[in-house]
Every structure is written in structure tokens, then in C-alpha cells.
Amino acid sequence: MVLFFLSPPPQYTRVWIPDPDEVWKSAEIIKDYKEGDKSLQLKLEDETVSNELPFLRNPDILVGENDLTALSYLHEPAVLHNLKVRFLESNHIYTYCGIVLVAINPYEQLPIYEQDVIYAYSGQNMGDMDPHIFAVAEEAYKQMARDEKNQSIIVSGESGAGKTVSAKYAMRFFATVGGSASETNIEAKVLASSPIMEAIGNAKTTRNDNSSRFGKYIQIGFDKRYHIIGANMRTYLLEKSRVVFQAEDERNYHIFYQLCASASLPEFKDLGLSEYFHLSVLPEGDRKFVSFCRENQLSIAPLGVKESHQMAIFRIIAAILHLGNLEIESERDGESEDEHLNHFCGLLGVEQGQMQHWLCHRKLVTTAETYVKSMSVQQVVNARNALAKHIYAQLFGWIVQHINKALHTTVKQHSFIGVLDIYGFETFEVNSFEQFCINYANEKLQQQFNSHVFKLEQEEYMKEGIPWTLIDFYDNQPCIDLIEAKLGILDLLDEECKVPKGTDQNWAQKLYDRHGGSQHFQKPRMSNISFIVLHFADKVEYQCEGFLEKNRDTVYEEQINILKASKYQMVADLFQDEKDAASTTSVGKGTSKINVRSARPVIKAANKEHKKTVGHQFRNSLHLLMETLNATTPHYVRCIKPNDEKLPFKFDPKRAVQQLRACGVLETIRISAAGFPSRWTYHDFFNRYRVLMKKRDLSKNDKKQICQTLLEDLIKDPDKFQFGRTKIFFRAGQVAYLEKLRADKFRAATIMIQKTVRGWLQRIKYQRLRRAAIVIQRYARGHLARRLAEHLRRTRAAITLQKQYRMLRIRRAFQRVRKATVTIQAFARGMFVRRIYRQVLAEHKATILQKYARGWLARTRFRRIRGATIVLQCYYRRRKARQQLKALKIEARSAQHLKKLNIGMENKVVQLQRKIDEQVGPEPRWGWRGPASTSCLSVFPFLGRILSSHEAWGGQRGGSGLLLLQDQRREHEEEVEALQNQVEAMKEEMEKQQQAFLQTLQLSPEAQVEFGLQQEITRLTNENLVRDYLKPQVVAATVPCLPAYILYMCIRHADYINDDQKVHSLLTSTINGIKKVLKKHNDDFEMTSFWLANTCRLLHCLKQYSGDAGFMTQNTPKQNEHCLKNFDLTEYRQVLSHLSTQIYQQLIKVAEGILQPMIVSGVLEYESIQGLSGVKPMGYRNRSSSMEDGDNSYSLEAIVRQLNTFHTTVCEQGLDPEIIQQVFKQLFYMINAVALNNLLLRKDVCSWSTGMQLRFNISQLEEWLRSKNLQQSGALQTLEPLIQAAQLLQLKKKTAEDAEAICSLCTALTTQQIVKILNLYTPVNEFEERVTVAFIRDIQTHLQERNDPPQLLLDFKHMFPVSFPFNPSSITMDTIHIPASLDLEFLNKV
């Protein structure tokens, strides 16, 4: 490791020092270091003092970063501490380390793998979201589509680190995002292959309950549209020895236990399962596993394995169990029957005598003759175990082969993504052949990893124009040569296996002699049968015992031949080599020698093929794998096992750092730290460190020049940084130095603010005391003044009371005298006035009597005169009417009048007759020549072209074009046949029209005209009213929903004439036409909203004028006259309602497709308040993500403009207000869901400043809703979770009172969402404080009574139920005018 000191570390600098228990421990320098000092004094967190040289700690602002390369100080303790903080405090199991995704096994189910999370990561750039296996999968998928290059995801780690689960989730992502375009459901088959592979290839070990005991590389194929079309699986080094031997506290493969758990089922009764030697005793804790296996019976039917083959698989597995239970004893007198041998031979369909014989004997072939030799008990046990392992290995290979067959496709593969799930570096107390092969594979993978990291670093430097200096990195090629080169370990092992009496001791001695001087090979001091290899990760001692036997993998040929002769075809197929004959004869007792001698050459060839060693096969398959990986773009996932106890969220630093060293993560850190690990874009650097810039520099427009000037002033050593084309590159530690300067600047500003504030507070306190003293004085003086005033007031009051009393007494006496006088005057005056009133009243009554008498006389005279006048008028008018009637009757009998009435009808009859004459012509005959053919050509130009072509081709004979002419003739004959069918259909239609015309001729002239008009209206309406070029712009200036009103008027006319067929035809054509237009314009918001408005209006019209009293309450008398009289269209109303729902869903889909790309950048990332948010250092993923060049960000104003466009469109087209409210409620729910989901998956936006920005942006959306009068739509309520998330980011998060406030405020957020946001909360400046783990636990305690749903993310595809409330129109049909621009001249008001 390298120590990064800019200068001698000053006092109070925080550092890391080694610790035997915790690996690294935090400390603080308690005394300044001076030149000449022999020690550096440190104080640990437990107050003890140390003198060791330390590593510098990163600033707190950088702790918990998503990418380890964003740390300013890159070294082992910083990496370990960052992973520990993220894992324990934030419960984040994924962390980037450059191009590597570090995944720590939580040993607990986490809600971060649901379908919603897959959709949230799909289409996102890798650096934009929190680290996740889905982000790596999306990066691979995106690079495959963009660069058109194959990809690989390499998942490695110790047993129990979670490799299989990570690979499974990566494949689930590809299956979801790249679903197959056809109905083959390849993605479902890819996922269905996991259970069977886990059953036959996974087992419980001391480190993992579901450990994969083989390596696999799954290659998922994609077509040109990047849909999954197929897959292929390669497997590596199955641990066959587990079939016959399991270490203490370990178990056999799951399939054996699953079969035993299902032994009581009827179909498994014949397997004879009871107690088996190879099944370790199940402790109490494993009963649940057996129950689980019983409930979930293994089924591989979706992968194309027949039921008969499934039962054959179970028979073979049961046979292996019986073979393991064979009791091997010394030879006795007589033979004994073994029940397990009977079951074994019966299940495999082989002859028991032959199998029993060759299990206990072996054949020795010499040049002269063949011997049969008995074997010892131990040899028989070894032969039995070897046979069991070989049978299981062959069955494993057969299942893999059939899975590949089920996943194979005939479609041409355009590209693929490979997922490699392979064992990580292993070292145990006893390491054997399996560990040697595993570590050899990891050496090869580490070499590929190192070269790829080095290559990426070099490309980044060259891209930015930075001078490239060679970085020394660990090259493990010498160790690989030690293993695989000529006369290497594997070569010597194969050579020793060929020696007839080769032993492990002889092989070990050859290794000592050959490689004793190698730097990667050592001989143990205390052993002569083991050797040590210095791998890249650690030094491993291998025990030579068993290497030769495992490498040979010897199975006696006689036993294989017996299995080849099985009566079960599948068992025989398992052991057929490629060079074997199709059929094999069984060997009898009397002809065994003849058969053996005659078959010797074949057996020899098979033996020669069979002697290919396991090491040789593994080396070849590993070379093939490396060729595949080198031809792809690799993506790395390193799985870490946090503890050996398998406890959830427990972190053991010793185990973690051991695996970090072994998996190459620290090597990545070392390569990055050797160059310029910290990289900033000029824009981000300017925003972060503008506080360090001078005012005159900020006035410049060139940010690049400003940044260069600042760095040249702050960092004097030019080697500490480099200026690239788009980024600034820093040496390790420089960002921490800049952060210190920035913090000092903020601290100085904070002190100045504190000084000013404290002075202001003291002044406020003094002024408050001064005002208090003045107030006290004022109140004292006021009290004395009030006492004097009270005395004066009392004296004055006494005088006033005396005065008032005297005045009151005199006044009462005066009022009594005045009242008596006034009473006398009132009575006198009243008497005089009443006398005058009676006289006037008498005169008035006399006048009224005279008036009524004179009026009655005048009216009587008027009535008498008027009656006489009316009688004279009636006589005169009757006379004139009779004269006029006589003249009209004479005129009606004349011919000229009849001619005028019939002139319109005659013209119409002539037109219809001419049309019928044209249609009912001579029937054309289909032929090659003649006038009929010419007539046909005139009617069907296309058919004429075909016939002309046949006439032209008739003269051509022979030659190379004969076949082509025959094919073309056959094609044209098919076209002619299709056209003949059309002609027949037209003839039938023509006959119908002729019959209708003949019926019309029998009608009266007026009825003929009306019938023709009806037919013409129906035809033109169906053809022209709902058509593609009827666009919203055409009817924009007319009555809203004009097409709906026109359609209803046509329906009303058909109802008026009681034409059922016309109503059905009109409505069916309308619905089909609307569907056709919307299908063509499925991404046009304006067209979709236009037809949604018209469909809803037509539905309302059918209700409003249905005659149902419930819909007619708001109708005017004039509108009631337009109601339907003859038909009940309730069923069509239901169809229109369903159609409206479909159009509404299409409208929402189109709007969401337009809005969704804007939401994250417009709502979450857009800085409406400039300068509020800071920029933190970014890691490798941000500087080299898959984002294409160009600014694809949107502002909040862009979202508001788009919403305005939507609202204006739907309002102009007359969509009902209730539906408009539902539309925007759905859109705002989608805005809330997408923004909140992104917030829950991004650590960089969970800060106080982002909460402030987010709350302001949401307030702008709320203001928009109020401006459009949509606050009652429920859209505001859909934003409530996002509002509460923004408030949660801004709230104080320290005390128990804060926890209670958060719990009472965040009612719209689930417990998981609240805890997730608190875990993600990241201070942007060092003055902010992190959320403590204790506070989060307190929150969880308060919220444990909630019954929240388990999912973390919102379903942004959720759609609220839509309703179409009845909304009658105030428009009457007679007020509607059809504009000429619609080209509907055929429609007239009737």
C-alpha cells in the first residue's frame, strides 16, 4: 500500500492504523510531526496511544460513497471502512469499485428485486442509480445494443457469498427486459432451468446451505431487435466426489433429499427407497428443508423433458443411492443375495449376475491373453464409488444437454450476453485436487481482470489527452505457467497418471525436483506429500494424496459395457461414446472370451479416449472459456461473504478483507491510485469549488480557464493534477486537500456569520433590557399620575352629581306642566280634524257612484256596435273563400302542375336506371383472349395487367426461365382466383341492389326519392364521416365534438324511418372506423384525445336522447323532441363505454410515454433555486457510464409546458371536465411514482438541498393544478408521498421527538420507504450530520404497528379505474351547422 501525505500530517489529523482484531482501527494525531521525530504519536478511539505510521482517513463527507474510486484516499482501510458503513449503517449490499460491483451477502431477503425495481433500472445510466446487480445487467444490455458487441458478466466469490443468487437475478433482468418476441417463452425456460440445476448441482456445505458445486457459463442469445431467442449453458468441474463422500456437517446434492422426501408418492413406490448410506443424518433443523422439498416436487417438463425421461432420471438417482448401500464383504463359501444390488440392477435394467461379477473383478489385458482378477475389499469399494460418481456425472451432463436443447433456437443469433457463475478462490485446512483446479481457474480470471482494468485506465487517459505513464500492476503469468506450461504441475500430473504404478509421492517428488527453484512454488518444511503454490490471493498448501486418482477418474470398462447394454434406452444412451456403435450385445457367460477378443481393438480405442484426464479436460474447457470472455466486453461482480456464521448484517472485517484481497478489488484500487484516481468535469468542479475562486475570476465566461487558474493558485506542484479535454485529473489525496480548503473557507465564513449573529443577539439583548427599563419607568410614573387623576376625577364627579341631581328635580317639574298642556291641545285639535274628514269622505263616495254608473252605460253601447260589425265581416270573408277554392280546384286538374311535382323524381329515376344498366351488364368470362377479357380489363385494371402478362409470356418456351415462369404463373393464377372471388361478391351485391331497385320502382314517386336518399346517406356516412383525414385541426373552429353530434343525427334519422339495419350498420362502421384510426395513430395524443371526446359525447347523446326519464331531467322541451322513438341502444352504449375506456387507456399511455423521460431530470435533478445544491466527488461509474454524448436533461418548465399542451388540447376538443380531472390525476400519479422510485434508488439525491429543490418543484406543479382549477381532481393527493419524502429530507433527524414527528408526518410513505430514505440520506457538506443507526432503529420501532405493503417501490404502471359520468349537452340538434371544410355535402338536414 502507498501512504498519501501532502505534507507532514498536522495535529488532530484522523488516520488508520493496523489492528489484529479489526484489521484497521481509527486514530487521531495528538502531536504535530516535525522533521527528525522518530515516532508519530496517535490517540486511538479507546484513548490508547500508538507510534505506528498511519494511513490518512477520508473526510466524513466521502464516507459511504457509492463508488470506492470516488474516495480521495484510496487504500485498504478506506475501502474496508466504506463497505462496512454502507453495509451496517445503510444496509446497502452493493457498492461500485471502478468497473467492479462488490456484492455483500446480507443473509436476508431484501425487497430490492421486484419487477418494479427492474423497470426502474431499465434504460437508466449506470452512474445515475444506486449500485445494483440490475444496473450491471442494464449496462451490459445497453452496451450490447449500442456497440453491437457481445457482453459477459463474471460473477465470482467464495462459497456462500451469493454468486448463484446474483447470476440468477441478472438472468431475471434479461428475461424481463429482453423478453422473447415470439411465443416460445425462451426467457421463461431460462428461468425454469435454475431449479433443476440447483437440485442436481447444489449442496449444503459448512459455508453455504445452497452451495453450487460446479461452475457454469450461461450464454443468452438475442436477435437484431435484442429480444431473447435462445440460450446455452456450459458447466465446469462438477464435484463428483460429493456423491460418495461428504465432510462433517455437509450434505449430498439436493436431488437425493428431494427424492427421499417424495418416496411415499405412488409413482415412487417402485424405487425401493429407505435408509441410504450417502445421505447424512438429518438434524432437527433440516426437517423444514425436507418438508419444503416434499411440497415442491421437481419438474422439468417446461424444458421439454418427457415424463418417461423424468421417471428414468429418478430411477437412475435411486439406483445411485442403492449402489452406495451395497455391503462389500470378504469372499465366503456360497453367494448371498443383496437387496440393494437387486434394486440397482432392476432400476437400471442391467443383468444382475454380470454386474455383481464385474463389481468384484477386473480384467487385465496383456499382449498374449486376458486375465480376470479378483479385487480386494478396498478396491471394490473404490470401484463402486467410481461407478456411482461416473453415473451421476453422465446424468448431470445429459440433463445439461437437454436443457441446452430446450433453450436452442433456429433463429440466427445476432449477439449474446454471458453470465459466468464460477467458484471463487478457495483455501481450506486440507486442499485437494478440486481446490487446485478452482484456484487455477481464478488465476486465469484474475489475469484477464487485471489486463482489462489496465486497458480501461489507458483508454481513459488517451481519450482525455493525459500523458500516459506505465503503471506497474501484478502479473500472475508466472504462476499460470507454473500450473499449465509444459512440464508444469498439470503436465507432470498427467505424465504420472500414465505410469502403470504411478503414486502421489512420486509425483510430489517430481514437482520438488522440477519446480523447487520457482518463485511461486514452495516445499513445506514438515511434509513430503504436499506442495505450496503462491497464488495472487494467498499462499495455499495442497495435499498430494488423491490427486492421481481424481485426475484419472478411472471407471472399469466392463462395468460401462454392462450399462451400455441396459434394456432402458435412456440408461444405455448415457454411456454411449461418440465412436461407439449404435447397438451393443450383452455378454454371456459362455461366450465372454470370444466377445472380448473380437472387440479388443474397439475397447482399446475407447480406452484411449477414456484416458483423457480430468485436469486435461478442465484446462481445455478453461481455455475455451477465456477465449469467449476475451472476445466480449466483461462486467465484474465480486461477491463477499461478510461472516461465517451466516448471520444477517454482521460484518467480520478479517473475512471481508481476506476476500477483497482474493477477488482483485484491492488490485483495482491500487491500479487506480497509481495514476489519477479522482476525476472531475469542469462544470462539476466549478460548481463545487466556486467558493475558493476570486470575484474577478468568476466574471469570466470560460469555466475551463477559471478552473485552471484556481488549481494553479492552490496546488503548486503541477504533477498533482492534469487538465484533460473534458475533465480534471487529480492524484490521490488532492480532492481531500481541496475539500479541506473548502471546509476552511466555509468555516471562516461560518465564524464571521456567528460573530455577526452573536453581536446582533447581544445588541438585541441590550435593546430589550433598555426597553424594559423604560417600560418600568413609564409604568411607575403612569401609576402616580393615575392616582392624582383619580382624586381630581372623584372631586369633579361629586360636583357633577350635585349639579345633575338639582337639574333633574327642576326638569321633572317642568315636564309635568308641559305634558298637561300638550294633552289639552291634542284633544282639541283632534276634534276639529275629525269633523273635516267626515265631510270629505261623504263627497268622495258620491263621486265613485257616479263614475261606475256612467262606465256601465258606455260599455253596453260599445258591445252592441261591435257585434254588428263582426257579423258583416264573416259574411264577406266566406264569400271570398268560396271563390278562391273554386279557382284552385280548376288549376289542380291541369297537366302543368303534375309535371312540376314529378320533375325531380324523374331525374332521380333516370340516374338510378343508368347506374343499374352499368352494373347489370353482360357477365365477363375469365379467359386469355376475346372481348370478354377486354371487358374484364376495363373493369379491373390490375387483372387486365395480369392477363396481358400471361399473353405476353405465352410465346416463351424452354430455357432457364421456364421454372420462373411456372412459379409466376401459379402466383398470378392465385391472384386471379382471388379477384374472381371479389367479382362473385360484387355480383351478389349487385343482385341485392337490383332487387332493392325493383322494390323501389313499385313504390310511389315520393317514397322512391326518400329511399334513394336514405341509401346514399348510409353509404357516404360510413365512408366519409369517420376517416383518417378527419383531423382535430379541421374541426377546431367548430362546435366541440361535432362528429359525435353528426353521428347521432344520422342515428336519429335511421330511428325516425325505423331502419334497424341502417342503425346497426352505422354504429358498427363508426366503432370500427374509430378503432382503425386510433390504431394507426397510436402515438398521437391530439388524435387520441379528439376521438375520446367524440366517443364520450356520442355515448352521452345516446343516453340523453334515449327516452329514459333518468337521463332527461335536464333536457329542454326542444331537446326532448330529438329523442329516439323506435330503438333501445343500451347494448351499443355498453360497447361505446368499453371503447371509451380503451381510448382513455391509450391516451394515458401516449401521455406517459411523452412525460416519463422528463420526470427525473425535471423534478428531481433540475435546480429551480440556483446554487442551493452542492456537487460531491464522483467515481468511475459517473465518469465512464454508458450515457451518450449530449444533454438529454429537461427542466421543470419543460414539464409544465407539456402539461399545458395536454390541457389545452383536451379542453379545445371538448373532453368532459370529469374525464380531464381523471387524466391529470393519472399523469400526476405517474410523476409521483417515477420520481419517488428514482429517489428511493439514488443516494446522490437524498440530501437536504435536494429536498428543498424537490419541494419547490412540487409547489410549482401544485400551482399549475390550481391555475387550471384541477385541485379537486385528486391529483394533489397523488403527489403526497413525494411531498412527504421531500419534507423527510428537510426534517431534523436526531431526537426521539424528531422520530415521532417523522412518523406522524409521513403517513403516505410506507415503513420501508421511510427507512430507505433515511439510510440513503447523504450530507452534501461536512457541516451536515448523518442519520444515526440508532435513530433509524427508533423510527422502525415507532412504525412496527403499521400494516404496510412489503414492496418498496410504487407501481408506476398502475392505472386508476376510469368512469364516464353522464354529462348532458345544452346544444340542440337544429342549431348545429356542418362546415364546408369537412366535405360532407351529402348530409342535409331533414
Protein Blocks (a to p, Z undefined) as FASTA:
>chain_A
ZZddfbdcdehiacddddfklopacdddfbdcdehiabdcdddfkopacfbdcdddddfk
lgopablklpmbdcfklmmmmmmmmmmmnopabdcehjaccdddehiacfflbfklmmmm
gopafklpccdfklmmmmmmmmmmmnopacddddeddehilmmmmmmmmmmmmmmmmgcf
blnommmmmmmmmmmmmmmmgccdfkbcbbcfbdcdddddddfkopafbdcdddehiafk
lmmoccehiacdfklmmmmmmmmpmklmmnopabdfklccddfklmmmmmmmmmmccdfk
lnopafklmmmmmmmmmmmmmmmmpccddddedjdddfklmmmmmmnopafklmmmmmmp
ccdddfkbccdddddfklmmmmmmmmmmmmmmmmmmmmmmmmmmmmpcfbdcfbdcdddd
dddddddfbdcfklmmmmmmmmmmmmmmmmmmmmmmmmmmmmnopacdddddddfklmmm
mmmmghilklmmmmmmmpmkbcfklmmmmmmmmmmmpckbccdfkbckbccdddfkbccd
ddfehklmmmnopacfklmmmmmmpcbfklmmmmmcfkbcfbdcdddfklmmmmmmmmmm
mmmmmmmmmmpcfklmmmmmmmmmmmmmmmpccdddddddfbfnlpghiacfklmmmmmm
mnommmmmmmmmmmmmbccdfklmmmmmmmmpcfklmmpmblklmmmmmmmmmmmblklp
ccdfkbccddehklmmmmmmmmmmmmmmmmmmmmmmmmmmmmmmmmmmmmmmmmmmmmmm
mmmmmmmmmmmmmmmmmmmmmmmmmmmmmmmmmmmmmmmmmmmmmmmmmmmmmmmmmmmm
mmmmmmmmmmmmmmmmmmmmmmmmmmmmmmmmmmmmmmmmmmmmmmmmmmmmpmklmmmm
mmmmmmmmmmmmmmmmmmmccdddddfbdjklmmmmmmmmmlmmmmmmmmmmmmpggjjk
lmmmmmmmmmmmmmmmmmmmmmmmmmmmmmmmmmmmmmmmmpcfklmmmmmmmmmmmmmm
mmmmpcfklcfklmmmmcehklmmmmmmmmmmmmmnopaklmmmmmmmmmmmmmmmmmmm
mmbfklmmmmmmmmmmmmmmmmmmnopaklmmmpcfklmmmpcfkbccklmmmmmmmmmm
mmmmmmmmmmmmmmmmmmmmmmmmpcfbghkaccddddfklmmccbdedjfbdcfklmmm
mmmmmmmmmmmnopafklmmmmmmmmmmmmmmmmmmmmmmcfklmcfklmmmmmmmmmmm
mmmmmmnopmmnommmmmmmmmmmmmmmmpccfbfmlmmmmmmmmmmbcfklmmmmmmmp
ccfbfkbccddfklmmmmmmmmmmpccdfbfbdcfkbccdddddddddfbdfklpccdfk
lopakbccZZ
